[in-house]
């Protein structure tokens, strides 16, 4: 499979740094895995620029958060910072969706999916609110797992649990869209 096809498989491409983090954690430790996460995120950005000539703001934001929290993890030799990183990202995503909707009258979910799906405004609102709340929930769930379970459990949850929850959410909104389009 060529890199161009991999880039078109966005979800898998977005998982690239997380999968490498998981692999290097299992082989070495949280600190090596964090350094690999940071490096692979920048490799991801370089590949996007080389093949797509466009880098999404979300990936740039994620890279900044990874750099800050990963850097603090390495500098202070404390896993707390890297464990908080997913929560910060999810909370910001959720808040951005809510703020854009409430104060700027922009439905980011509709902007993102509107070219592929046609829905009434009320259904877009439902998707916007549910997506924002889902991201905020993921942030709290991540913190709960990080603070109440072992580092190894958290790493497993980060890759498998979060990915499964995201897939389930995508399936649920797909079912919702199909249901409301019939009415």
C-alpha positions in Angstrom: 0.0 0.0 0.0 1.4 3.4 -1.0 1.6 6.3 1.3 -1.0 8.2 -0.8 -3.6 5.5 -0.1 -2.7 5.5 3.6 -3.3 9.2 3.7 -6.7 8.7 2.2 -7.5 6.3 5.0 -7.7 9.2 7.4 -8.7 7.3 10.5 -5.8 4.8 10.2 -3.4 7.6 9.4 -4.6 9.6 12.5 -4.0 6.5 14.6 -0.4 6.2 13.4 1.2 8.1 16.3 -1.0 6.3 18.9 -0.2 2.9 17.6 3.5 3.7 17.7 3.1 5.1 21.2 1.5 1.7 22.2 4.2 -0.4 20.6 7.1 1.6 22.0 5.5 1.6 25.5 5.2 -2.2 25.4 8.8 -2.6 24.3 10.4 0.2 26.4 8.5 2.6 28.7 6.3 5.6 28.9 9.1 8.0 28.3 10.5 6.4 25.1 6.9 6.0 23.9 6.2 9.7 24.6 9.3 10.7 22.5 8.1 8.4 19.7 4.6 9.9 19.9 6.1 13.4 19.6 8.4 12.5 16.7 5.7 10.5 14.8 3.2 13.4 15.1 5.7 15.6 13.3 6.4 12.9 10.7 2.7 12.8 10.2 2.6 16.5 9.6 5.5 16.3 7.2 3.8 13.5 5.2 0.6 15.5 5.1 2.4 18.5 3.7 4.4 16.5 1.2 1.4 14.5 -0.2 -1.6 16.7 0.4 0.0 20.2 0.6 -2.5 20.9 3.4 -2.3 20.4 7.2 -5.5 20.5 9.1 -5.7 22.9 12.1 -6.8 20.0 14.3 -3.5 18.1 13.6 -1.5 21.3 14.3 -3.3 21.8 17.6 -2.8 18.2 18.5 0.9 18.5 17.7 1.2 21.5 20.0 -0.5 19.8 22.9 1.6 16.6 22.3 4.7 18.8 22.3 3.8 20.7 25.5 2.5 17.7 27.5 5.0 15.3 26.0 7.8 17.7 26.7 6.7 18.1 30.3 6.5 14.3 30.7 10.1 13.9 29.5 11.5 17.0 31.4 9.8 16.1 34.7 10.0 12.3 34.2 6.3 12.1 35.2 3.7 10.2 33.3 0.9 12.5 34.6 1.3 15.0 31.8 1.1 12.6 28.9 -1.9 10.9 30.6 -3.7 14.2 30.7 -3.0 15.0 27.1 -6.0 13.1 25.6 -8.3 14.8 28.0 -7.1 18.3 27.1 -7.5 17.5 23.4 -11.0 16.1 23.8 -12.1 18.9 26.1 -10.9 21.5 23.7 -12.6 19.8 20.7 -15.8 19.6 22.7 -15.6 23.2 23.8 -14.7 24.5 20.4 -17.8 22.8 19.0 -20.0 24.3 21.7 -18.5 27.8 21.5 -18.7 27.9 17.7 -22.3 26.8 17.8 -23.4 29.0 20.7 -21.5 32.3 20.1 -20.6 32.2 16.4 -23.7 30.4 15.0 -21.4 27.9 13.3 -22.2 24.2 13.4 -18.8 22.6 13.0 -20.3 19.1 12.5 -22.4 20.4 9.7 -19.4 22.2 8.2 -17.5 18.9 8.4 -20.1 16.6 7.1 -22.5 18.8 5.3 -21.1 18.1 1.8 -21.8 14.4 2.4 -25.0 14.4 4.4 -28.2 16.5 4.1 -30.1 17.1 7.3 -32.5 19.6 8.8 -31.0 22.3 11.0 -32.5 20.7 14.2 -30.7 17.4 13.4 -27.4 19.1 12.8 -27.9 20.8 16.2 -28.5 17.4 17.9 -25.3 16.0 16.2 -23.3 19.1 17.3 -24.4 18.9 20.9 -24.0 15.1 21.1 -20.5 15.3 19.6 -19.4 18.0 21.9 -20.7 16.1 25.0 -19.2 12.9 23.7 -15.7 14.5 23.5 -16.1 16.1 27.0 -17.2 12.7 28.3 -14.1 11.0 26.7 -11.9 13.6 28.5 -13.3 12.8 31.9 -13.2 9.0 31.2 -9.6 9.3 30.2 -8.8 11.0 33.5 -10.8 8.5 35.4 -8.8 5.6 33.9 -5.5 7.4 34.3 -6.1 8.1 38.0 -7.7 4.8 39.0 -5.9 2.2 37.1 -2.3 1.2 36.3 -0.2 3.0 33.6 -0.4 -0.2 31.5 -4.2 -0.3 31.7 -4.3 3.4 30.7 -2.1 2.7 27.7 -4.2 -0.2 26.6 -7.4 1.8 27.1 -6.0 4.8 25.2 -5.5 2.7 22.0 -8.2 0.0 22.3 -10.8 1.6 24.5 -10.8 5.1 23.1 -10.7 3.7 19.5 -13.6 1.4 20.2 -15.7 4.2 21.8 -15.0 6.5 18.8 -16.1 3.7 16.4 -19.2 3.1 18.4 -20.0 6.8 18.4 -19.5 7.0 14.6 -21.8 4.0 14.2 -24.4 5.6 16.5 -24.4 8.9 14.6 -24.6 7.0 11.3 -27.7 5.2 12.6 -29.1 8.5 13.8 -28.5 10.2 10.4 -30.1 7.2 8.6 -33.1 7.3 10.9 -33.7 11.0 10.7 -33.3 11.1 6.9 -36.2 8.6 6.6 -38.5 10.8 8.6 
